[in-house]
Amino acid sequence: MTGVRINEDILLSELFEILPEAKEILENYGYSKIREVEDVVLDKLSLKGFCRLVGMEEGEVAKVVKEISDLYNSK
């Protein structure tokens, strides 16, 4: 896998397309809060926006981005 940089600005729809397992990681951080509206928001909501929506602090955001990046880079 090359050409994709995982950062907080990636849209959730793009993230899940290239790394479906990322949804499992986000489940640990409150993804269930948007499950009912995911069809509407996935193509508009960035990873950073998701983190803000669920009330994460900046340090937690960096942790989530690193966790997802590590998973992506291990593939």
C-alpha positions as CSV (number, residue, x, y, z in Angstrom):
1,M,0.0,0.0,0.0
2,T,1.5,3.3,-1.0
3,G,0.4,6.8,-1.8
4,V,-2.0,7.3,1.2
5,R,-1.0,9.2,4.2
6,I,-3.1,8.6,7.3
7,N,-3.6,11.8,9.2
8,E,-6.4,13.5,11.1
9,D,-7.7,15.2,7.9
10,I,-8.6,11.9,6.1
11,L,-12.3,11.4,5.6
12,L,-13.8,8.4,7.3
13,S,-15.2,7.1,4.1
14,E,-11.7,7.1,2.5
15,L,-10.2,5.6,5.7
16,F,-12.6,2.7,5.8
17,E,-12.2,2.1,2.1
18,I,-8.4,1.6,2.4
19,L,-8.4,0.2,5.9
20,P,-11.8,-1.3,7.0
21,E,-10.2,-2.4,10.3
22,A,-10.0,1.2,11.3
23,K,-13.7,1.1,12.2
24,E,-12.8,-1.5,14.9
25,I,-10.3,0.9,16.4
26,L,-12.8,3.8,16.4
27,E,-15.4,1.5,18.1
28,N,-13.1,1.8,21.2
29,Y,-13.4,5.6,21.0
30,G,-17.2,6.1,20.6
31,Y,-18.0,5.2,17.0
32,S,-21.3,3.9,18.1
33,K,-22.4,7.5,18.6
34,I,-22.6,8.0,14.8
35,R,-23.7,4.5,13.8
36,E,-27.3,5.6,13.1
37,V,-26.2,8.4,10.8
38,E,-23.0,6.9,9.3
39,D,-24.5,6.7,5.8
40,V,-25.0,10.5,5.9
41,V,-21.8,11.6,7.5
42,L,-19.0,9.2,6.4
43,D,-18.2,11.1,3.2
44,K,-18.2,14.4,5.0
45,L,-16.6,13.7,8.4
46,S,-12.8,13.6,8.9
47,L,-11.0,11.6,11.5
48,K,-10.4,14.9,13.3
49,G,-14.1,15.8,13.1
50,F,-15.0,12.4,14.5
51,C,-12.6,12.9,17.4
52,R,-14.1,16.3,18.2
53,L,-17.6,14.9,17.9
54,V,-16.9,12.2,20.5
55,G,-15.1,14.7,22.8
56,M,-11.5,13.5,22.5
57,E,-8.7,15.7,23.8
58,E,-5.8,16.5,21.5
59,G,-3.5,13.9,23.0
60,E,-6.1,11.2,22.4
61,V,-6.5,12.3,18.8
62,A,-2.8,11.8,18.2
63,K,-3.0,8.4,19.9
64,V,-5.8,7.3,17.6
65,V,-4.0,8.6,14.4
66,K,-0.9,6.7,15.5
67,E,-2.8,3.5,16.2
68,I,-4.5,3.6,12.8
69,S,-1.3,4.6,11.0
70,D,0.6,1.7,12.7
71,L,-2.1,-0.7,11.5
72,Y,-2.0,0.7,8.0
73,N,1.8,0.5,7.9
74,S,1.8,-3.1,9.1
75,K,-0.1,-4.2,6.0
